[in-house]
Amino acid sequence: MFRKMLSLFAVIVVSATLVTPSAYASSKEDQVISIAKQYIGTPYKYGGTTPSGFDCSGFMLYVFNKVGISLPRTSLDQSKVGTAVSKSNLQPGDIVYFSNTYKAGVSHSGIYVGDGYFVHAASSGVKKTSINDPYYWGPKYTGARRVIKEEVKETKPEPLPTLPKGEYHDVPNDYWAYDSITYLSKKDIITGYDQSLFKPTNSITRAEVATMLAKAFDLTIKDGKSKALDVPENHWAKGAINASLDAGYFQGYPDNTFRPNEEITRSEIASLFSDAFNLAKVGSATDFKDVPESHWAYNPIQNVSTNGIAAGYTDNTYRPKNNATRSEFSVFLHRAMNR
């Protein structure tokens, strides 16, 4: 059923029903970041303030409104609200702003998401970018503001009780991905976190995918020397990464790195599943308006969509650059394994 694949990345596709973001987010900062990442890949539209298309300040307006925070309409005015924050003191959820992009003065804003990155509506669409990008954004960085008020810390709750294998406190029986998460968990292909939590809306990384594939394909775990320069010998997924590289599921990067913590996109997952499960298009092609025939993953996306493994969004988009969540990956891996 499975065949050795030649794909560079592993990825999976979006569910027909989009998961409500931040259902279990622990703070307003978490909610803002989760919502912002959900719209990565949305096209740019001058004056746009909805998911059909955003401009930079319109994107900010929309995301923060989702958590009950009202912002001014323009980037310039957004750079004046809240409290000023130094670059060294940035926290996820802060507004970062930039000057001299398409006009003099403050003219662009985005949401800081941690580790030196921000999510914003660029001219190429909503994307995640380094604030220290030396070629453009770094020199134009102007400052940051904090508009999310510090929440009153509540008394630390009692630890959640441990549940039986395959059951999680944040995956109720009526959750859309419950069956798939339970199935894969009971087969030890996917695992949760402490206190029987699954964190279904979290993005999935290359290291996590390598581990799940190694288990799903019953690969022999390679515990020898790491095959990637950026995967240390004590890395939790070293063995699975070695096994997946040997199997050809991943080829790594030209600089001999694996980038284990990098989030995987939906187009990359479509490519992986198309090859790993030997998929071919069934019937008529699915007409996704954001995946032209010239797109590098056009055929893999057609393969997974026409085989009923993955579907697009209700606005007839596939959003190939978006990251998949743990619940989405579970559903489509489950479907692929039981075709």
Disulfide bonds with the S-S distance in Angstrom:
none
